[in-house]
């Protein structure tokens, strides 16, 4: 087990594209069943399985949720110790109490007689997602204007909310910051991708651009709040917007509506010395110059090898890019240990010993063989 100082040294050097003794190891998320197999006991660590487990705990009451949260953090830290991972971050959670539990896997958020959403867990895929949304009283543009009003109030005095958002990260750092490089701050910028969002990009582009600019104000506030602490000055951001064939809306729409938010946020965050890494899987080639040259985003996460976004290809165009994971989730799930080893060796070689955090481009999904995970992290 490396010393904390060696973890910190290699992470800090990697963020500046300096040389390191080995690539630091990083887990965006790891499914509960995979961690359970590695640890030899039930563990709660990430993906839809942990979001479902947290909502189910909330359904049993505050005491049950408090016990779940304590267990989740214990499990998260233990899997990072066992796999010798350098970066510790909180997984995407659903820390919300449902209004009702309809059956073992199904929950209602919102009153039955009013606007509500039904969420359901599918054990076979560990997917926890909405399966029904009741009709909304307000039209999409009305809801957007209400959201802009809320974001405007936040933007007028963003620091209290920004500081509050860092409380979970600070708790991790205070407890485990001498052992791991704790990076668990974040603020996304984006328009969303459900049908209403996409329609509003066409019908109300000015309002959607305003939304991104207000999100940028908040992201800057999170960066400033981060610098008030002793947490590493690293923020995850971005937002899913692409599939393997490319973005779900046109690059022209991205330039007109979304890019101004990134230009505004990154101009401030880069001057503050905060490393912001954009996260979205999929094929982003048509957006790369906008994000990483015009907006000058210093880092790229969920770098999707299966969508041709290899370390080698990205580095050929952006030599100083910091890349957060490039192993294929699908290969980890379905490939052999030998195939995983070969790809892990390729990512490390392509990085040339700098600016690369070794790990999966996206989540280590349910059903992934424990041996494949061990092999990925054995390649340094």
N, C-alpha and C positions, 0 to 999 in steps of 0.2 A: 504494500500500500504506500503510495507516494506521500510525501509530506505536504501539508497545506501550502507551504511556500512554493513548492514546485507546481502545484495546481494553479496557483495565482499567477506565477511567473509565466507559465505557458499560455494561459488564457489572455493575459494582458499583452503578451508579445504577439499572439495570434490576431488580436484586434488591430494591431498596427502593421500586420503582414510581416512581422519579423520572424526570424528563425527560431525554432523550438526544438526541444529534445524529442517530442512526439506530438502528434495532433491531439489537442484536448478532446475528450469524449463528451457527447451531448445527446440527451434524449428529449425530443419534443413531447412525446407522450408514449406510454406503454400500457397496453391493455391489461386489465386485471388478471385474466386467466394466464397470460404469459408470465407476469410477475409471480403469480401463485405457483406456477410450475417451477420457476427458478428458485424461489424461496422455500418450496416444499410445504406451504401453508396458504390459506386464503389471504389474499392481499388486495388492497384497493389503491390503484396507482394512476389510472388514466383511461382515456377514450370514453365512448358512450357508456361503457360499463361502470365507470366511476361516477358519471353524471346521474345515471339511473340509481346507483346505490345511495348517492347523497340525497336525492329527492325521496327515495323510499325511507331513508332515515328520518328526514324531516316529517314525513307522514306519520311516523311513530312518536313525534314530539321533540321538544327542545333537548331533553336529556339524551335521547337516542342520537340526535344529530351531533351533539357535543362529543359523545363517545365515538361516533363514526369519524368525525373530523380528526380527533386525536389519533385514531388508528390509521387513517389515511396518511397523515404526515409521517407516522412511524414507518409505515410500509414504503412510502416514497423514498425516505432516507435510506432504508435498508436495501432497496433494490439498487440504488446508486452506489452504496458501499460494496455490495456483492459484485457488481459489474465494473467497479473502479471508475465510475463516471466523474468527470471534473466539474461540470456545470449542473447546478441544482436549480430547478424552476418548478413552480406550481403548475399542475396541469389545468387545462380548461375545465372549469367546474360549472355546475348548475346549482348554486347555493340559494335555492328558492323553495319556500314551503308551498306545497300544492294545496288547493282548496279542497280537493277530495281525491281519495284513491279508489278507482273504479274496479280494479282487480289487481292481481299480483304485479302486472307489468304496465298498467294504464293509469294515468293521473289527469285530473282536470285542474287547469290554472284559470281562475276567474269564476264568477258566479254562474251557476247553471242557467239562471234566468236572464243573464246579461251576456256581454262579450266574454268569450272564453276560448281556450285552446286545449285540445286533448293531446297529450304526449304518450307515446308507447315505446316500450323496450322490446327489442327482438334479440333473444339470447343467442341465436345462431350466428348473428353478425355483430353483436354488441352495439347495435345502432339504437340510439335513443333520440327520437325526433317527433315533431308534431305530425299527427295523422288527421286532425280535423281542426278547422278554425271557424267559429261561428260567424255569421254575417256581421260586418262592422257598421256601426251607426254612421260614422263619418266617411265621406269619400276620400280616396287616397290623397288628393291635394290638400284637403282639410287636415288630415293626419300629419302630412308633411309640414304644414304651416305651424301646427301645434308643436311638433318636434323642433322646428327652428326656433320657436319662442323659448322652449326649454333650454336648447343649446345656447341661445343668446343670453339667458340669465346666468348660465354657467360661465360663459365667456366674460361676462362683466366682472366676475370675481371667482376665477377658476381654482385658486390655490387650495381652499379648504377641501374641495372634492378631490383634487389631485393628490393632496397629502393623504386623504382617507383611502384612496385607491392603493397606496403603498403599504398599508398596515399588514396584509398577509405576507408580503415580501419581507418587510422588516422583521416580522416574527420568525420567518425562516432564517434570516440572516443572524438575528440575535442568538438563535439556538444552534445554528449549524454553519455560521459564516467563517468559523475558524477551520472548518473541514472542507467546505465546498465553495466554489465561485458561484454565489447566489445571484441569479439573473431572473427576476420574476416580475419586472415592471413592463407595462405595455400600454399602447393607445393606438387603435386602428383609425384609418382614414379611408372612407369608401362610401359607395352609394347603395350597396346591397345588390342582390341579384334575383329577388322574387319578381313575379310578373308586374306587380304594382311599381316596384323600383325602376324596372326597365322602361315601363310606359312613361313614368315621370321624367326620365332622362330625355325623352323625346318631347313631351308636352310642357315640362317646366324646367328646362336646363338651368336657368338662372337660379332658381330655388335650390336645385340639387348642388350647384356649384357653391352656393352659400353654405349649404350643409357641410361640404368638405372643408371649407375655410374655417367654419366654426369648430369642426373636429380638430383642425390644425391648431387652433388656439388652445384647445384642451391638451393636445399632445405636447405642446411647448410647455404648458404649466406642469405636466407630469415630469418632463425633463428637469425643470427648475426645482420641483419638489424632490426629485431624485438626488440632485446635487446638495440638498440640505442634509441628506443622510450620509452614512458611510457605505451604502450599497454600491456595488459596481455600477458605473454610469452606462448601463446597457438597457435598451428598450426594444421589445418586440412590437411590431406593428403590421401595417399592410391590411390585407383582407382578401379572401378568396375571390377570384374573378376570371379564372381560366380553366379550360379543359385541355386534353392532350392535343387538340387541334388548334388551340389559340384562345384569345379572350372571348368572353360571352357577349361583349359589346365591342363596337369598333374602336380602333386606336384613336380615331378622330374624336370620338365622344370622350374617351379617356383624357385626351389632351385638353379639350374644352372644359370639362366638368370636374374631373378628379385631380389632374396634375397640379392645378393651382394650389390645392391644399398641401400637396407634398412639397412643392417649391417653398411655400411659406413655412411649413414646419421644419424642413431640413435646413433651411437657411439659418434659423434660430438654433436648432439642436446641434448642428455642426459647429457653430460658433461657441456654443456652451461646452463642447467636448463630450457630448452624449452620443454614444454609438446606437443608431437606430437601424434595425434590420427589417426589411420588407419581407413579409411572408405571404406567399400564395403558391400552391402547386400549379401544375399545368404548363402549357407552352406560352411563355411570355416574351418571345423574341421581338414581337412587334411593339412592345412597350419598354424594352430594356433601355434604349438610349434616353427616353424621357425620364425614367425612374433613376437611372444610375449615372447619367451625364448631366442632364438639365436640372434635375432635382438634387443630384449629388448624394443619393442615398449610399451610405458606406457598406451596408451589409445586406445579404440576400439569404432568406431562410425558406424551407420547403422547396429547395432547388431540385426540380423534378427530373431525375435521370431518365425516367421512362418517357418523358416528353421532350427528349433531346437536350435538356438543360444539364449537361455534364459539367463537371469542374473544368475539364480541359476546354470545352467550347466557351463557357462563360469567361474563363480567364484569358482566352485569346482576344476577347473584345474588351475586357475590363481587368487589366493586370493587377490592380490593387483591391479588387473585390474581396471582402470577407464572406465566406460561404459557410452557412450553418447546416451541414448535413447534405449528403448526396446519394446515400444508399437507397435502393429501390425497396419500398414497402412490399410490393408484390413479389419481388425476388426473395425477400426474407420470408414471406409467407409460403411460397410454393417451390422455391429453389432448393437445391441440395447444399449441404455444408461446403462442398468444394466450389460451387458456383458463388456462394456468398463470399467465400475467402477470396476468390479471383476478383470479384467486384470491389471488395474492400481494399485490396492491394492496388487496384486501378485508381480508385478515388484518391488514395494517399499519394500515389505516384504523380497523378495529374496536378495535385496541389503543390508539389515541389517543396514540401516542408514548411509552408507558410500560409497563413490566412485561411485555414480550413479547420472547422470543428467536425470531427468524425462522428457520423451517426446517420440515422434514417432521415430521408428528406421529409417524411411526414410521420404519422404515428406508426408504432410497432403494433400491428392490428391483431385482433383476436384470432387465435388459432396458429399464430406464428410459432414454429418450433423453438424451444428454449436453446437448443444447440446452435441454431442459426444466429440467435442474438449473441450468444457467447463468442462465436467465431467472429462476428462483425467487430466486436469490441476487443478481440485479441490482436487484431491487426493494428499496429501503431506506426 
